[in-house]
Amino acid sequence: MGNQVDKIKQSQQSYAEVPTVDPNGLDTEEGPRIGVSYIFSTDDEEQEGENRNVDGADKEHHTGTEHKHCDKSNEVDCAVYHRGECIYEKSVKTAGMETYSPEILLNKCRAGDLVEFVTTGQYPHWAVYVGDFQVVHLHRAEIKNSFLTDASQGRRCRIVNELYKFKALSAEMVVQNAMEQVGAKDRELSWRNSECFAAWCRFGKREFKMGGEIRIGKQPYRLKIPMSDKQSHMLEFQCLEDLIMEKRRHDQVGRTSVVQELANHLNSVGEIKRNPLSDPITAQTAQ
């Protein structure tokens, strides 16, 4: 964790770019909120499907013919707002969120598309389709150029160009952004997960990079999570990168666990408010 924080600080000090996102408008969403702003460690998503033996040796290589289970009903719906403007929205009930085998998806992909590989209990893995059956993606702390069927590691996949609401760059520029990073690894990297890297390639926003936004007191980003048909909850963040890390954790643990976590938190907050003198220190923190 310490090395990661140092890396973020270095990245902040070297930025010459200026912020490129400034959505306008006021947030009219109602409901309880949790104020959160974490310095996340890398989600180390590539452990998700590494399929290793106890001794660390790789198991049999997964191909597109060995599909892993994907429970769509347990995926987490959510929306992301920046100062009231929706910049990301995911609803697994929509037709665009259907998943396919890698072989079928190859017939649907166009250069510059964002591809998401999903399976139950693992972080989703994002990649940029660059043509000729290949993708560029962040894998095990390195930007790699792989065949889509290899990158899938047996997971179901889908095209996710429309999740983020930013204006996309041209297909040629998206592919160029991705290919120029191939081979970058470790301290050369400016992204902590495959989603941030792939989204940066397509939209060119520095907010997807480590240290792309300075963390200050205000929390302009909000992650809205439906808990039921009539109730939703809002989490607040200082920067988009932190929010994405938490969103990806939700994807990994699944909707049932996320809803339970939020319910437990709300129950705890309710107990504090009902008994403010039972724990003066905690009560003061919650105000």
C-alpha positions in Angstrom: 0.0 0.0 0.0 2.8 2.4 0.9 4.5 1.9 -2.5 1.1 2.6 -4.2 0.7 5.9 -2.3 4.2 6.9 -3.3 3.4 6.0 -6.9 0.3 8.2 -6.8 2.2 11.1 -5.4 4.8 10.8 -8.1 2.2 10.7 -10.8 0.5 13.9 -9.4 3.8 15.8 -9.4 4.5 15.0 -13.1 1.2 15.9 -14.6 1.3 18.6 -17.2 -2.3 18.0 -18.4 -5.3 20.0 -17.3 -8.6 18.4 -16.2 -10.8 17.6 -19.1 -14.1 16.9 -17.4 -16.3 19.6 -15.9 -19.9 18.4 -15.9 -22.4 21.1 -14.8 -25.6 20.9 -12.9 -26.8 20.1 -9.4 -27.4 16.7 -7.9 -31.0 16.3 -7.2 -30.8 12.7 -6.0 -32.3 12.1 -2.6 -31.6 9.4 0.0 -28.9 8.5 2.5 -25.3 8.8 1.6 -22.0 7.5 2.9 -19.1 9.8 2.6 -16.1 7.8 1.4 -12.8 8.6 -0.2 -10.2 5.8 -0.1 -6.6 5.4 -1.3 -7.2 1.9 -2.8 -4.5 -0.6 -3.4 -4.5 -2.2 -6.8 -7.4 -4.5 -7.1 -4.9 -7.0 -8.5 -7.7 -8.2 -10.9 -5.3 -10.5 -12.7 -5.5 -12.9 -9.7 -9.2 -13.2 -10.5 -8.7 -16.0 -13.1 -5.1 -16.9 -13.0 -6.0 -20.6 -12.3 -2.9 -21.4 -10.4 -2.0 -24.6 -8.4 -0.9 -24.4 -4.8 2.8 -24.4 -5.9 2.2 -21.4 -8.2 2.4 -23.4 -11.5 -0.2 -22.5 -14.1 -3.0 -24.9 -14.6 -4.2 -25.9 -18.1 -4.6 -22.8 -20.2 -8.2 -21.7 -20.6 -9.7 -21.1 -24.1 -13.0 -19.7 -25.2 -14.4 -23.3 -25.3 -14.2 -23.6 -21.5 -16.7 -21.0 -20.4 -16.8 -19.9 -16.8 -20.1 -19.2 -15.0 -21.5 -15.7 -15.2 -24.5 -15.0 -12.9 -26.1 -12.0 -14.6 -28.8 -11.8 -11.9 -26.2 -11.0 -9.2 -24.5 -8.2 -11.2 -24.7 -4.7 -9.6 -26.7 -2.0 -11.3 -25.2 1.5 -10.7 -24.8 5.0 -11.9 -22.0 7.5 -11.5 -22.5 11.3 -11.2 -20.0 14.1 -11.3 -21.6 17.3 -9.9 -25.0 16.1 -10.8 -24.3 14.9 -14.4 -24.5 11.2 -15.1 -21.2 10.1 -16.6 -21.6 6.3 -16.3 -24.7 4.0 -16.1 -25.0 0.3 -16.0 -28.2 -1.7 -16.0 -27.8 -5.4 -16.5 -31.4 -5.7 -17.6 -30.7 -3.8 -20.9 -30.1 -5.7 -24.1 -26.7 -4.2 -24.5 -25.5 -6.0 -21.4 -25.9 -9.5 -22.9 -22.7 -11.6 -22.8 -21.3 -13.9 -25.5 -18.6 -16.4 -25.9 -15.3 -14.9 -27.2 -15.7 -16.6 -30.5 -19.1 -15.0 -31.1 -18.0 -11.6 -29.8 -15.2 -11.6 -32.4 -17.9 -11.3 -35.1 -19.4 -8.2 -33.4 -16.2 -6.3 -32.5 -14.9 -3.3 -34.4 -11.5 -1.6 -33.8 -11.7 0.8 -30.9 -14.4 -1.1 -29.1 -14.1 -1.6 -25.3 -14.6 -5.3 -24.3 -15.4 -6.5 -20.8 -14.8 -10.1 -19.7 -17.0 -11.2 -16.8 -17.4 -14.2 -14.6 -19.0 -14.7 -11.1 -16.8 -13.9 -8.1 -14.0 -12.1 -10.1 -13.1 -8.6 -11.0 -14.3 -7.8 -14.5 -11.4 -7.5 -17.0 -11.5 -4.7 -19.7 -9.6 -4.6 -23.0 -9.4 -2.5 -26.2 -10.2 -4.4 -29.4 -7.5 -3.3 -32.0 -8.5 -5.5 -34.9 -7.2 -8.8 -36.3 -8.8 -10.8 -33.4 -6.6 -9.0 -30.9 -7.0 -6.8 -27.9 -4.7 -4.6 -25.8 -5.2 -4.8 -22.0 -3.6 -4.3 -18.6 -2.7 -7.7 -17.3 -0.4 -8.5 -14.4 1.0 -5.0 -14.2 1.9 -4.9 -17.9 0.1 -3.6 -21.0 -0.2 -6.6 -23.4 -1.3 -7.3 -26.9 -3.2 -10.6 -26.9 -5.7 -12.6 -28.9 -9.2 -11.9 -27.6 -9.8 -15.6 -27.0 -6.7 -15.8 -24.9 -7.4 -12.6 -23.0 -10.9 -13.9 -22.1 -9.5 -16.9 -20.1 -12.8 -18.7 -20.6 -14.9 -15.8 -19.4 -18.1 -14.5 -21.1 -17.7 -11.1 -22.8 -19.5 -8.1 -24.1 -18.9 -4.7 -25.8 -19.2 -1.9 -23.3 -18.7 1.3 -25.3 -21.9 2.9 -23.9 -21.3 2.6 -20.2 -19.3 5.8 -19.9 -21.1 8.8 -21.3 -18.0 10.7 -22.4 -17.5 11.5 -26.1 -15.3 8.8 -27.6 -12.2 9.5 -29.6 -12.0 8.3 -33.2 -11.5 4.5 -33.6 -8.0 5.2 -35.0 -7.0 7.3 -32.0 -8.3 4.7 -29.6 -6.3 2.0 -31.2 -3.2 4.2 -31.3 -3.6 5.1 -27.6 -3.7 1.4 -26.8 -0.9 0.2 -29.1 1.5 3.0 -27.9 1.3 1.6 -24.4 2.1 -2.1 -25.2 5.0 -3.2 -23.2 4.7 -0.7 -20.4 4.9 -2.3 -17.0 5.3 -1.7 -13.3 6.3 1.9 -12.5 5.8 2.9 -16.1 2.1 2.4 -15.7 -0.4 5.2 -15.1 -3.4 2.9 -14.3 -4.2 0.6 -11.5 -6.7 -1.7 -13.3 -7.7 -2.7 -16.8 -11.0 -0.7 -16.8 -9.2 2.6 -16.1 -6.6 1.8 -18.9 -9.2 0.8 -21.5 -11.5 3.8 -20.7 -8.5 6.1 -21.0 -7.7 4.7 -24.4 -11.2 5.4 -25.7 -12.0 8.7 -24.0 -8.6 10.3 -23.4 -9.5 11.6 -19.9 -6.8 12.1 -17.4 -9.3 11.3 -14.6 -8.7 7.6 -15.4 -5.0 7.8 -14.6 -3.3 7.5 -11.2 -3.1 10.9 -9.7 -5.2 12.3 -12.5 -7.2 14.4 -10.0 -5.9 15.9 -6.8 -7.7 14.5 -3.8 -9.0 17.5 -1.8 -11.8 17.9 0.8 -14.8 18.0 -1.5 -16.3 14.8 -2.9 -17.7 15.6 -6.3 -18.3 12.0 -7.5 -21.3 9.9 -6.4 -21.9 6.3 -7.0 -25.7 5.4 -6.9 -26.5 1.8 -6.1 -30.1 0.6 -6.2 -30.9 -1.6 -3.1 -34.5 -2.3 -4.2 -37.1 -1.0 -6.6 -37.8 1.9 -4.3 -34.6 2.5 -2.4 -31.1 3.4 -3.5 -27.9 4.4 -1.8 -25.3 7.0 -2.6 -21.5 6.7 -2.0 -19.3 9.8 -2.4 -15.7 10.0 -3.6 -13.0 12.6 -4.2 -11.9 11.3 -7.6 -13.1 9.0 -10.4 -10.3 6.6 -9.9 -11.3 5.9 -6.3 -14.9 5.4 -7.3 -14.0 3.0 -10.1 -12.0 0.9 -7.6 -15.0 0.6 -5.3 -17.4 -0.1 -8.2 -15.1 -2.9 -9.4 -15.1 -4.4 -5.9 -18.9 -4.4 -6.1 -18.7 -6.3 -9.4 -16.4 -8.8 -7.8 -18.5 -9.6 -4.6 -21.9 -9.4 -6.4 -25.2 -7.6 -5.8 -26.3 -9.7 -2.8 -23.2 -9.0 -0.8 -23.2 -5.3 -1.7 -26.8 -4.8 -0.7 -26.1 -6.6 2.6 -23.0 -4.4 3.3 -25.0 -1.3 2.8 -27.9 -2.5 4.9 -25.5 -3.4 7.7 -24.0 0.1 7.5 -27.3 1.8 7.6 -28.4 -0.2 10.6 -25.1 0.8 12.4 -25.7 4.4 11.6 -29.2 4.2 12.9 -28.1 2.7 16.2 -25.6 5.6 16.6 -28.3 8.2 16.0 -30.7 6.5 18.4 -28.1 6.1 21.1 -25.7 9.1 20.7 -24.5 8.9 24.3 -23.6 5.2 24.2 -20.4 5.9 22.4 -19.5 9.7 22.4 -16.5 9.3 20.2 -18.3 7.3 17.5 -21.4 9.5 17.7 -19.3 12.7 17.2 -17.6 11.1 14.1 -21.0 10.2 12.6 -22.4 13.7 12.8 
